[in-house]
Amino acid sequence: MTPRQASLEAAYRAAVYRVDAPEGPFILRVGQSSPEADALLRRHGHACWAYLTACNPGSVILSSEENLARSAQLRERLAGWPFLEGEGSAPDGSWPGEKSFLVLGIDEAEAHALA
């Protein structure tokens, strides 16, 4: 693993991924289970999910305008899947918040295809 890859992995693991659920917002974290996400899956009859963003691809910061446009395009491409909006962010403020989507029922291959 390169130093950049190690740094990015550490940043992704430190980040918080908020989900704006109707029952109230909750946080996802890499490597940690989420009773809220599990309950959401059960309520909607799904077994898998992915947390996606179109912002700052390749961890290269884009303008707010570009990120908004990319997020709108991703939202359109999610037609057919149930999803909730949210935001991924660095707790220390070292990275701008990224509009994101928790997509229910999407498997890993479909999520990678969207990416």
C-alpha angles and dihedrals in degrees: 000000000000121000089252092052091049091049092049092048090051090049093050091049092049094047124099119225110204121203118200099215122177089242090055136291122294136183130240121201129189111260095012127105119238120212088190093055091045091052091047091053092049092049091052097039098243131132101199143034142179131209108221138183132178092200124112098355115211088015091285112136115240129189119280089246093054092047091050091051092047091048091052090051092050091048089055092048090053091068107132096032124086110238143169125214125237145141135253115213145165110248091218093052093242092130130038118254114263124215105237144177131222102212117200122213096012114129127216095262093051091047091051090049090056090047 
